[in-house]
Amino acid sequence: MTASAGPPAGSAAHIWWGPIAAEEQAREIIAWTAWSLLLIGVAPFVALTMAAAAGQIHVTQPFYENRGDNWLVLGQALYLTVESGAAVLLILKKNWFAAVALFICCALVVAALLASIVRLGMDGGLDAGKLAQFAVLEACLLAFTRLVWRAMAATRALPRLRLSDHFA
């Protein structure tokens, strides 16, 4: 009797659901998560850079005072630094703390979007079209959050899977 560390022959290893049964599957989940969030992080970085280059936003001193666009610019720059750094760390080191940082980033964006929806609803500026757009965006964000949750599980399972693959 031989032990099989991976999924049965002919079955697909899923990144979205099911047990994480092999080191290859765990690495695939981690790679999909990190590269997806790294690529998605490029869009706000480019937008922030282009807006700064066009003179649409600026940072004024002293930084702690909310003059100009300080909180917006510095907050987005800090968020992008944390998100990109955690994604790179997840790619390179398969680090659980990087996956947790990405999960917190996703949760922050989900919460900010929900707060925006509630605020628009209270102000009366939310019609069916906007609500549908927000619902699609929220569903996409929750899908990324689910993927990060799986990456957290994959990083925790990776040492065990390496060991079981070694002795299989």
C-alpha positions as CSV (number, residue, x, y, z in Angstrom):
1,M,0.0,0.0,0.0
2,T,1.4,3.4,-1.0
3,A,0.5,6.8,0.3
4,S,-0.5,9.4,-2.1
5,A,0.3,13.0,-1.1
6,G,-1.5,14.6,-4.0
7,P,-5.0,14.5,-5.5
8,P,-6.0,11.3,-7.3
9,A,-4.8,10.9,-10.9
10,G,-7.1,12.6,-13.3
11,S,-8.6,15.0,-10.8
12,A,-7.8,18.7,-10.9
13,A,-6.3,20.5,-7.9
14,H,-8.6,23.4,-7.1
15,I,-7.4,26.7,-5.8
16,W,-10.8,27.9,-4.6
17,W,-12.2,25.0,-2.6
18,G,-11.4,21.6,-1.2
19,P,-8.6,20.3,0.9
20,I,-5.0,21.4,0.2
21,A,-3.6,17.9,-0.4
22,A,-0.2,18.5,-2.1
23,E,2.7,20.9,-2.0
24,E,2.2,21.8,-5.7
25,Q,-1.4,22.8,-5.0
26,A,-0.3,24.9,-2.0
27,R,2.3,26.6,-4.1
28,E,-0.2,27.2,-6.9
29,I,-2.7,28.8,-4.5
30,I,0.0,31.1,-3.1
31,A,1.3,32.1,-6.6
32,W,-2.2,32.9,-7.9
33,T,-3.0,35.0,-4.8
34,A,0.3,36.9,-4.8
35,W,0.5,37.6,-8.5
36,S,-3.2,38.6,-8.7
37,L,-3.0,41.1,-5.9
38,L,0.4,42.4,-7.2
39,L,-1.0,43.0,-10.6
40,I,-4.2,44.6,-9.3
41,G,-2.1,46.8,-7.1
42,V,-0.4,48.3,-10.2
43,A,-3.6,50.1,-11.3
44,P,-3.9,52.4,-8.2
45,F,-0.2,53.0,-8.3
46,V,-0.3,54.1,-11.9
47,A,-3.4,56.2,-11.3
48,L,-1.8,57.9,-8.3
49,T,1.4,58.5,-10.2
50,M,-0.4,59.9,-13.2
51,A,-2.5,62.2,-11.0
52,A,0.6,63.5,-9.3
53,A,2.4,64.0,-12.6
54,A,-0.6,66.0,-13.9
55,G,-0.6,68.2,-10.8
56,Q,-4.1,67.0,-9.8
57,I,-2.9,65.9,-6.3
58,H,-0.1,67.1,-4.2
59,V,1.4,66.7,-0.7
60,T,2.1,69.7,1.4
61,Q,4.1,70.2,4.6
62,P,3.7,69.7,7.5
63,F,2.6,66.2,6.5
64,Y,0.4,65.6,9.6
65,E,-1.9,68.5,8.8
66,N,-4.6,67.8,6.2
67,R,-3.6,70.4,3.7
68,G,-4.2,69.6,0.1
69,D,-4.4,65.9,-0.5
70,N,-2.1,64.6,2.2
71,W,-4.3,61.9,3.8
72,L,-5.5,60.7,0.4
73,V,-2.0,60.6,-1.2
74,L,-0.1,59.3,1.8
75,G,-2.8,56.8,2.7
76,Q,-2.9,55.3,-0.8
77,A,0.9,55.3,-1.0
78,L,1.2,53.5,2.3
79,Y,-1.6,51.0,1.4
80,L,0.1,50.2,-1.9
81,T,3.5,49.8,-0.3
82,V,2.1,47.3,2.3
83,E,0.0,45.4,-0.3
84,S,2.8,45.2,-2.8
85,G,5.4,44.3,-0.2
86,A,3.2,41.6,1.2
87,A,2.5,40.2,-2.2
88,V,6.2,40.1,-3.1
89,L,7.1,38.5,0.3
90,L,4.4,35.9,-0.3
91,I,5.8,35.1,-3.7
92,L,9.4,34.9,-2.5
93,K,9.1,33.4,1.0
94,K,5.6,31.8,1.1
95,N,5.2,33.6,4.4
96,W,2.0,33.3,6.5
97,F,2.4,36.8,7.9
98,A,2.4,38.2,4.3
99,A,-0.8,36.3,3.6
100,V,-2.3,37.8,6.8
101,A,-1.2,41.3,5.7
102,L,-2.9,40.8,2.3
103,F,-6.0,39.5,4.1
104,I,-6.1,42.7,6.2
105,C,-5.6,44.8,3.0
106,C,-8.6,43.0,1.4
107,A,-10.8,43.4,4.5
108,L,-9.9,47.1,4.6
109,V,-11.0,47.6,1.0
110,V,-14.2,45.6,1.5
111,A,-15.1,47.6,4.6
112,A,-14.3,50.9,2.8
113,L,-16.5,50.0,-0.1
114,L,-19.4,48.9,2.3
115,A,-19.0,52.3,4.1
116,S,-19.2,54.1,0.8
117,I,-22.4,52.2,-0.2
118,V,-24.0,53.0,3.2
119,R,-23.0,56.7,3.0
120,L,-24.4,57.0,-0.6
121,G,-27.6,55.2,0.5
122,M,-28.0,57.6,3.5
123,D,-27.4,60.7,1.3
124,G,-30.0,59.4,-1.3
125,G,-27.4,59.2,-4.1
126,L,-27.7,55.4,-4.6
127,D,-29.9,54.2,-7.5
128,A,-30.3,50.7,-8.9
129,G,-27.5,51.1,-11.4
130,K,-24.9,52.3,-8.8
131,L,-26.1,49.6,-6.4
132,A,-25.5,46.9,-9.1
133,Q,-22.0,48.3,-9.9
134,F,-21.2,48.3,-6.2
135,A,-22.5,44.7,-5.8
136,V,-20.3,43.5,-8.7
137,L,-17.3,45.3,-7.3
138,E,-18.0,43.9,-3.8
139,A,-18.4,40.4,-5.2
140,C,-15.0,40.7,-6.9
141,L,-13.3,42.0,-3.7
142,L,-14.8,39.1,-1.7
143,A,-13.5,36.6,-4.3
144,F,-10.0,38.0,-3.8
145,T,-10.5,37.9,0.0
146,R,-11.5,34.2,-0.4
147,L,-8.3,33.6,-2.4
148,V,-6.2,35.2,0.2
149,W,-7.9,33.1,2.9
150,R,-6.9,30.0,0.9
151,A,-3.3,31.4,0.6
152,M,-3.2,31.7,4.4
153,A,-4.3,28.1,4.7
154,A,-1.8,27.0,2.0
155,T,1.1,28.8,3.8
156,R,0.2,27.0,7.0
157,A,-0.1,23.7,5.3
158,L,3.1,24.0,3.2
159,P,5.6,22.7,5.9
160,R,3.4,19.7,6.6
161,L,3.0,19.0,2.9
162,R,6.7,19.2,2.3
163,L,7.3,16.7,5.0
164,S,4.6,14.3,3.7
165,D,5.9,14.6,0.2
166,H,9.4,13.9,1.4
167,F,8.4,10.7,3.1
168,A,5.9,9.6,0.4
